[in-house]
Amino acid sequence: MRPWRCRVCDARFYAWSTPIEYVWYVHCEMCGNLDVPRISSEHGMGMLAFIYRLLRAPAYRCAPCRNRFFSFRIYRRIVPTKQVVETKTESQQPIPN
């Protein structure tokens, strides 16, 4: 559970970084990004990277947060849709008479 803020009403709430139906697919543990491409496992990713290489775990990289990680989860390329979200501004407030 991580803190979030609604872009429309500025309300604060706690939610998972990844929707529950996508937890079993590869995603970034830091930001919840589902669009993570595979990379070469030869790039250094910590002290235990050689164990993952021996087990032939695929390596991934999250572009927004630049996190590199290994994962045994199912790879399915899930690209979020680009939705236009209107932000709440002072000019959109109704003016009382």
N, C-alpha and C positions, 0 to 999 in steps of 0.2 A: 504494500500500500504506500502510495506516494502522494504528497500534496499537489493539487492542481488548482488552476483558476479558470473559470468559464470566460471565454472571449466575448460573449454577448452581454452577460449581466454582471460580470466581475465577482461572482460568488466563489468562495473557496470550498473545496471538497477533497476527499481522499478517494483514490481509485487505484486499481492495478495499472501498471504501465503497458500491459498487453491484455487485450480482451481474452476472456477465459477460453473461448473456442479456438484460439490460436496459441495457447500455451505449449502445445505439443510440437509446434513447428519452430524452426530456428528463428530466434529473435535476439536483439541486443538486450542484455540484462540491465544495462545502465539506463537506456532511454526508451526501450520497448519498440524500437524500429524493426519492422518486419522485412524491409527491403535491404537485405544484407548479401552482397556478392561473395562468392568463394575467392580465396586468395591462396597463394602458395604457403604451405606449412613450414617453409624454411625460414620465414621471418621470425625473429625472436619474440616470444610472447610469454616471458616469465621463466622461472627456474624449473618448472615441471613440464615444459614444452616437449622435452625429449620423450616423456612417457606417452603423451598424446600422439607423437609421431610414430612411436613403436606400435601403438594401437591403431594407427592409420585413421585417426579422427580428422575430419575435414576442418579447415580453418576458414574463418569468415572475418569480414571487416565492416563495421558500421560507419558509413560516410559522415553523418552529422556529428557524432561524438568521437569519431576516430578510434573507437575501441576495436581491438583485434582479439579474437577468442576462438577456442575450439568448441565444437558441439557435436553430440551424438544424436541430436533430435532430427526429425524428418525435415528435409529441405523442400520447401515449397515457396516459390517466389510470389510474395504477396505485396503488391504495390498499392499503397493507399490512393484513393481518388483525390483529385484536387478540388476541394470545395471552397467557394468564396464565403467567408464568414464576416458578416458586418459587425463591426465593433460599436459599442455604445459610446456615443459622444454627447456633449452638452447640447449641440444643435438639434439632436433628434428628440429631445425631451419636449413634451407638449407644454406650451406656455399658458399658465393659468390666467383667466380673465379677471 
